[in-house]
Amino acid sequence: MLRRRALPLAVVGLFSFVVAACNSPTANEQLASLLSSSARCERPPGGAAPTGRGHPALTGHTTVPLAGMPFAVAVSGKGVVYVTQGHAGSAVRADLPSTVLSAPFAVGDLPSQVRIHPNGQTAYVSNQDAQTVTVVDVATNQAFATVPVPAGSTLTLGLSPEGDHLYALTDFYGVYVINTATRQVIDSIPSSATGSLLTGVAFHPLAPCMYIAARDEGAIRTVDLREDSVVHTDAVSGARIQNVAVSLDGRLLFATDIQRSKLLVRDLTTEGSTFLEYAIGSGQVRNAFDVAVTPDNSQVYVSTLADGKVYVLDRATRALVDSIVTGGSARYIGFSRTGAHAVIANEMGWVDFLYDDPHAASPVCLRPPAGTAPAGFGHPGLSRRDSVALDGTPFAVAVSPAGVVYVTQALAASAVRADLPSTTFSAPFPVGYLPSQVRMSPDGRTAYVSDQDAGTITFISVATNQAFGTAIVPEGSILTTGLSPDGSRLYALTDYYGVYVIDTATRQVIGQIPNAGTLLTGVAFHPFAPCMYVAARDEGTIRTVDLRNNTVVRTDAVTGARIQNVAVSRDGSVLFATDIERSKLLVRDLPSGSATFLEYPIGTPQRRNAFDVAVTPDNARVYVSTLADGKVYVLDRATRVVLDSVRTGGSARYIGFNASGTHAIVANEVGWVNFIH
């Protein structure tokens, strides 16, 4: 067996060296070096944790979708985040504080773990069954070398605190030691000493000691890195130990017991100490997974596979401080160097970013301000009501500022165009399968059509009526879409996967709001505040989302209702919603923060009737379409008195207005479009 040169012992004059070192800018490094040379791994020294660091405030939580089974996480000292995609042979990158993920880049098959060198220049990715470690240049995200591992599957990787050695932990072949400078295996620790199925690894911050977990044995072995030899074994009866971590002062060893969902804790400074056990979450089998200590040494994070949560415990007392709902199955956890951010990979298809949100203390969306509606606009005079035939199930409507009208044909995978004041339609043009909604950019140049069951949004050039790009959502059927008032973000509302946030410039999904409810059919935006309103139809709920952090800040439920769509008055004072179950218009005052919805009957009180709601550009009237009555009801916006009803026949779906308010366009699924002017 190859041996590295043992570190020289230096115990003479320890006290005087420590006193002198305390005045040095590199005191911690010098002290750690001296302690490393003399420490016994059976009883390593405790010390002081690094100062000037913190832990995530947990006021901000952003979920970013990521395909390919997000698994392992590493964060460099400069805030570069790598997340591996276990089933895609790739990884993605974010640069904190941004939570935007890069396009995937190749890192080798089955990337089971990733570590970043202390200098931040190189990342190391273990390729579980390929018997390799891929070496990646962080500056370019390009792999530039591979290190062969002689045998076995590499289940996880350890990187020494100095970054000079990698430790490849395998299934049945022990640990291989790799020199990071030469990229050569220079030593090994046989499985007869380490045990098998090595899933966890951690390093002591002050002593040359490594801790490795042999999962199904329920054992943690202590390795003296000066000789790469096992010097101590701890076994916990009934446990299967998944991962390990050491407190940043070197005093405590933490371990997750995935079998019994427990956190195990041992005092390292007391030789022969035993593990204390703390229950984590539901206590079911295959639950507690990763454990990580915050950079300020004050808290311990434990991820869970079954509970879909990350539990936050006080490091000293192990009291539960908080639990973060991630959903899915939370895997590995990483922290930024300062502790301001936590990053959690979730194998079900997303990454959670936790941080201090500066907007949390100003919950404007709970009581958004009212303002003055735009002046100089009107509403349709209702004197002319033209009906233009259109096959393919006319469904959604959008009107550009210049008066370009798009109407989707749900069962024809196409749309048509009219240029107001003309009511003549163009020939149909393809927009994607089952076009459930269409929105126009504020400049009128681009239309966005959601293709319901294809999980795509087609980007259309309005100048040519030709598709030029597609955005893809990871999961679900897109029931409707919202476009932010500035046109920079699309919000794809799905059946069972919440809301996906799409950057319209890059056509990339950059965020997810998973807790927005199910069967999301309605969306509206406040005209003066960064607030979005999302209707979960069959729950009878409307959730208020703060768009500064994509966080649900309020949920309103209406007993007995199924809420189809929502709209906000042009002065921002009133939220309107259609109850398709009881055919009612629901109205809530926004500036007061009232939780009460006033209810106004619409047409005949039958099921599946009131559908869309829209406010005229002058803020004077509210239009409500109906499926069963075959009418559009026109109400006074302030009093909710019915002023008129426009007989459309058939089943009136979505309503659109031109910018000046002279025209209303109503799609009718039975086979025509009504122009009201």
N, C-alpha and C positions, 0 to 999 in steps of 0.2 A: 504494500500500500504506500502510495506517495505521501510524504509528509511535508507540510510547510514548516519553515523555520519558526521555532517557538519565540514568542515575544520575550525580550529580556526582562528579568525581574528587577524592580527598582523600589525597594521598601525603605531604604535608608533615608532619613531626613524627611519623612512624609509630612509631619506636622509643619515644619518650617516651609516646605514647598507649598502646602495648601494655603498658608497665611500669605505668602508672597504672591501666589497665583491669584488670590482674590482681587488684587489691585490691577491685574492684567486684563487687557481687552479680550484675551482668549482663555480666560480662567477656566470656564467650563470644559473647553476642549482639552486643556492641559490636565485638569483634574481627572477627567474621564479616561485619558490615556494612561495616567499613573495607576488609577484604580484597576483598569483593565489588566495591567501587567501583574497585579498582585492578587486579584480577586479569586475566590473559590466559588465555582458555580453552584456548589451545594448550599452556599449561604452568601449570595452576592450582596454588595452594599446597596443601601438606599441613598438617595441624594436629593437634590432640589430639582424640581421640574423646571423647564424653560419658562422665562418670564416674558411678559409683553404679548401673550397670545390669548385667544379667547375660545368661545364655542358658538355654534350657530344660535342665533336668537329665536329661530323658528317662527318669526313673524311673516316670512316669505316662503312660498312653496310653489315651485314650477315643475310641471310634469311634461317631459318631452318624449314623444313617441320614438321608438327605435325598433326596427325589425331584427330578426336573426338571433333572438334570445340574448339580450344584454346580460352580462355575467360578472366580469371582474372590472375593478376600477383602480386607477392610479392617478394621483395628482402631484404635479411637480411643485417645487418651491415657488415658481413663478405663476402658478395657477393654470398650467396646461393639464387638462383632464383627458385621460384615455379610458374608453369603455370598450371592452371586447364584446364581440357578437359570437356566442358559442357555436351556433349552427351555420354561420355565414363565412367563417374563416377570415374575419375582418375585424376592424375596430373603427371607432369614430373619435373625433376630438372636439373639445370645447375649450375656449380660453376665458376663464373666469375674469370678471363677473358675468360675462355673457353665458347664456344657457343654450345658445344655438349650436347644434351639432353639425360637424363637417360631413361631407360625403364619406362613405366607408372606404377604407384603404386596407389592402391585403396584409395580414400578419401571420398567415399559416393556418393550417387545419386545426379545428377544435381548440381555440385559444382559451386555456383553462385559467390562466393568471397573467397579470401584467404588473411590472414594476418599473419605476422611473429612477434613473441614477440621480444621486444627490445634486450633481451639477446641472440636471435638467436637460442634458443634451441627448441622452440615449434611453430608449425604452426596451425592455426585455419581455417577450411574450412566450409563454410555454405552450407548445402544441401537443396536446395531451397524448394522443396515440401515435403521433408521427415520430416520436423520440427526437425532437428537436426543440431548440429555443431560438426564436426569431429575434434578431437585433434590429431595432428601428431607429432611424435618425429623426429626432423630434422636430428639428427645423423643417424637414420636408415631408414628414410622415411616410417615408419610404424605407422599406426593409433593405439593409445592405449586407447582412451576413446571417448565417445560421450556425448554431452550435449543436453538433450531434450529442445526444444523450445515449450512452452505451446500451441501456436496456430498460424495459418497462414503460409504463404510461406515467407522464409527469402530471401529477394531480394539482400541484401548486408550486410556487416559486418563493424563495426567500432571497432578499438582497441585503447584504451586510450594511450596517449604518454608514460605513465609509464608502460603500459602493464598489469595493475591490473584489468581492466574491459573490457569486450566485450559488444558491443551493436548490437543486432540482429534487423535489420530494416525489417519490414514485409510489406505485401500487405495491409491488412485491420485490423491489430491488434496492431498497434503502434510499440513501441520499447521495447525489453526485455533486461534487464541489467544482465550480467553474471559475477560472480566473477571468475577470471581465476585460482586462487589458489584452490578453492573448486569445481570449475566446476558446480556451482549451480546458477540458476536464483535467484537474490536477489532483483530485483525491476522491474518495468515496467512503461512505459509512454504511456497512452492510446491513441488510434487513435483519440479520440475526441480532443486531444491536438496536436497530431503530424500531422494529416492528413493521407491520404492513399497512397498506391503505393510508398513507401519510397525507392528511388533508389540511393540517394547520401548522403555521410556523410564525414565530415571533422572536425578537431579539431584545436582550437586556440593554438599556441605554447607557449603562456605566461599566458593565463587565462583559468579557468576551464569551457570552453564553447565549445559546440558541435553544428554543423550546419547540419541540415538534410533537404533533398529535397523531397517534395511530388510532384512527377513528373507531373501528369495530372492536378494538381491544379495550377501549376506554382508558387509554394510557397516554401520558405526556412524558416525554423523555428530555432530559436536560443534556445538551451537548456543549462541552468545553471546546471552543473554536480554536484554541491554541494547538490542540492536538486532534481536532475533529473526532473526539471520543465521547461516548455516552457515559456520564458520570452519575446520573440519578434517574430513577423512574418513579412516576406517580401513577397509580391505577385507581380509578373510581368505579366501584361496583355498580353494575347496571347501566353505566353511561356509554354513549358513543360520542366521542369528542370530535367536533367538526373543526373548530378553529380556536386560536389562542391569541392573546395580546398581553402586553406588559404595561403597567402604568408608567408614566413618563418620569416618575421619580425612582423607578426601579424596585418598588416595594411590593407590588402585588402582581400576581399572575392571574389572568382571567381566561376562562374557557367556556365554549358553548357546548352543551350536551344536547345534541339533536334528537336523541332518543326520548328523553324525558322533558325536553324543553326547559332546561335550567341554565342559569349562569353559575359557573363554578369559580371560586375565588380562593387563592392560597397566598399566605404571607411568605414572600421569598426570603425576607431577612431573618426568619426563624427557621433554623434547620429542623427538619422532621415535621413541620407543620402540616396540617391536613386541610382538605378543601371544605369550605363552607358552600352551601347550596342555596340558590335563590330561584324560585319559580318564575318563569317567563311566559306571559300571555296565557293562552288556553291550556297549555300543558300537554298537548297532543303530540303523538309521534311525528317525527320529521318536521320540526318547527324551528326552534332556535338555530340560526345558521352562523352568521358572522358576528364578531365582537370587535369593537374599535374604541379607543380612548381618545377623547377630544384633545386638541393641541395644548389646552391650558390645564390638562390633567384633572378637570373637575367633573367630567361626566363620562359615562360609558354607554355606547350605543349597541343594541343587539337587534339584528334583523331576523325576521321570521318568514318561513315559507308558507305555512298554513294560515296564519293569522292575517297576513297582508299588512303588517305593521312593523315599524321600527320602535323599539322601546328605549327610552332614555332614562338612565339611572344615575343617581348621585354616586360618584366614584368612591367616596369615603364610607357612606352609610348603606349604599345599594338600595336606597329608597327610590321608588318609581317617581320620576320627575314629570314625565310626559310620555305620550305614545303618538306616533306619527302614522296616520293612515296612508299607506301607499297603495293598497289593493294588491292583487296579484301575489307574486312570490318574490319578496325582497332578498337579493343575494348580497354581494359585497358592498362595503361602505368605504368611502374615502373622504378625507378632510383636506381643505386647503391649509397651507402652512400656518396662516394666522388663526385658523379656526372659524373664520367668518362663514365658510360654506361647507356643507356636507353634500356628497354625491352618492346616490344609491342606485345600483343597477337592479332592474326588475326583469326577471326572465320571461314575464308574460308580455313584454313588448314596450317598455318605456324606461326612462331614467328620471329619478326625482332629484331636484336641486333644492336644498334647504338653506335659508340665508336670512339676514336681517332686512326686512322690507321697510324702506323709509316711508311708504305710503300707509302702512298699517295704522299709524296714529291719526290719520285723517280720513276716516271712512265716509267720504263724500257721497258714495252711492246709497248710503242709508237714508239720507235726506238731501237729495240733489237739488240744486237751486233752480228756480223758475226764472225765465227771462222774457224777452220780447220776441214774439214770432216775427219772421221776416216780413217786411212790408212790400207792397207793390204786386202782390199775387192775388189770385181769385179762386173761384171754384166753378165747376161746370154749370151752365145755365139750364140744362135738362130739356131744352126745347127741341133738340135733335137727338135721336136715338137710332143709330145705324147698326144693322146686324150684318156681318160679313161671314159667309160660310167658310169653314176651315175644318178639314178632316184630321184624323190622327190624335184625337182627344186634346184640344187646346187646354192648357193647364196654367202655366206661370206667365207673368208679364213683367217686363222692365221697360222703362222709358228714359232715354238719355236727356241731358239738358238741351240738346239741339232738336229734340222731338223724334228721335229714332225709336221706334217701338219694336221690341222683340217679344214674340209669343212662342212658347215651347209647345211641341206636339208630343205628348207623353208616350203614346204608343207607336209613334213613327220615327223616334230617335232623331228628330229634326226640329227646326224652328223656322219661322217666317218673319219677315220684316215689313213694316210700313213706315213711311216718312210723313208725319203730321204736317199739314192738316189732311193729307191724303189718307184714305182708309183702304187703299189698294195694297194687297200683300204681294210680296215677292214669291218666287218659287221657293219651296222648302230647301234648306241647307242642313247638312249633318252637324249635330252637336253632341252626339254620344247617346248611349242607351238609357232609356227611361229618364228623360230630362225633368227633374223634380222641381228645379228652381232656376231662375236667371236673375243676375244682377248686372248693373252697368257701372263702370268706373265713373268717378265724378267728372273726369274730362271727356267722357263719352267715347273714348277710343277703344275700350275693351269691354267685352261682355264675358261673364263667368257663368257657365251652365253646369249645375251638379247633375251627375249621372247616377241615379239612385243606387242601384244594386251593383254597379261596376266599381263603386268606391273611388270615382274620379271626378275631377272638375275640369271641364274643357274651357280653354281660353280662346276667345273668338276676336279676331280683328273686325271692328265694326265697319271699317272702311271697305273691306272686301267680303265680309260675312264668312270668312274662312278661319278654321281652327289653326292655331299656331303653337299650342302647347297644352300640357296636361299636368295637373297636380293630382297626386295619388295619396289617399288616406290609408293608414295601415289596416284598419278594421272597420266593418260595419257598413250599413246602407245609409247614404246621405239623404235625409228626409227634407232638409231645406238648408239654405245658406244665408249668412249675413255678411254684409260688406261694411267695414268701418266707414264712418263719415269722410275720413281723409283718403279712403281707398287703398290704404297700405296693407290691410289685413282682411283675409277672408276667414269666416268662421263656418266650418262644416258641421252641422248638427246631425248626429247619427241616431240610429235606433237604440243600440245598447252600449255604445263606446264613448259617450259624452260628446264633447266638442273638440274638433281639431282646429288649430290655429295655423293659417297658411300665410306666408309672406308673398304678396302678389308680385313683387319684383323678381324673386328667385323661384317662385312656384314650389317652394319647399315647406313641408310641415315643420313648424318651429315650436309648437307647444300643444298641450292637450289640457282640457278641463274635464277630468274623468268623472267628477262628482256632480255633474249638471242634471242628472236624472236619466230616464229612458224615454224612448219614443219622442224625441225632441222635434216638435213640429212648428214652433213659432219663435221668431227672434225680432228684436227691435233695439234701437240705440237711443240714448238720451242726446238731445241736441247740444247741450252745454256742459255735460259732465262725462267722464270716461266710464260710462256704465252701459252694460248690455243686459237685456231681459230675455230669458230663455224659457219657453213653455214646454213642460213635460206632459204631453197630452193626457195619458190615461192615469197619471198620478194626480191630475188636477192642480199642478203646482207651477209657479213662476219663480225662477231663481234670478237673483240680481248678481251680476258678475262685475267686479272691479277690473277694468281692462288694463290698468297699470300693472297688475300682477296676475291677471287671469284667475282671480280667486272668487269663489262664490261667497258673498258676504251676507246674503239674506235669502230665505225661502218663504214664499207665501203659498198657502194651500187653501183651496176653496172646496168645501165639502160638497160632494155630489157632482162636481164639474169635471168635464174633460176639455182641457183648454187647447184650442187649435192654433190660434195665432195671437200676436200682440202688436201693439203700436203705441207710440208716445206722441202726445200733442206737440205741436211745433214750438210752443213756449216752454216745454219741459215740465209742465205742472201736473199732467194726468197720464196715467197708464191705462190703456184700453186692452181688453182681451175678449176673444169669442169663446163661449162655452158651447161646443158642438153637441154635447149630450142633452142640454136643456134649452138650447137655442136662446141664449142670453148674451147681452153685452155686459161685461164686468168692468168696473171703473174704480181705480184707486188713486188717491191724492199722493203725489210723490214728495213734495217739499216737507210735508208734515211728518213723513215717515209712518203714516197710518197703516195699520194692518187690515183695515176693513175694506172690502170690495162692495161697492153698490152694484145692484143687479137690475138690469132692464131687459124685459122680454123682447125678443126679436121675432116678428112674424108668428107663424103657427108654432105652438110649443111641442114640437115633435123632435125625436132624436135625429141626429145627423143632419142638422140644418144650418145654423149659423157657422160660417166658415172663415172668411177673411175679414179683417178690419183695417181701414186705411183712413188717414186724416188728410183733408184737402190742403193744398199748399198755402192757403190763406188762414189756416187754423180755425175756420168757421164751422166746418161740418165733418161728420164721421160717416163713412160708407161701410156697410156690413153686407157681404154677399151671403146667399143661402143656397144650399144644395137641394132641399126638398121643395121650398116655396117657388124657386125659379124667379127670385127677385133680388134686387139690391136695395136695401133700406138706407135712407139718407136721414141722419139725425143732426140736430143742432149740437155742436160740440160742447157748449157750456151747460145747456139744460137737459140734453139727451132726449128732447122731444122729437118724435118722428115727423119730419117735414115732408117727406115724399117717399114713394117706393117706385123703383124702375123695374118694370116687368121685362125680364130677359128670357123667361122660359128656361127649360132644361135645368142644368145645375151650374150655377155661377161659382167660379173658383176665384183665382187671384185678381186683384184690382191694381191698376197703376194710374198715376196722374202725370201729365206733362208738367214741366217746371213752372209754367205760369198759372196752371190750374184751369185752363179753358177746356181741357179734354180729360175724360176718364175712359180707361180701356179695361174691359172685363172679359176674361177668358171663360168660355163655357164648354165644359167637357163633352157635352152632347154633340157639338160640332159647329160652333160659330164663335165669333168675337163681337162683343158690343162696344161701339164707340158712342160715348155720351158727351154732348157738347152743345 
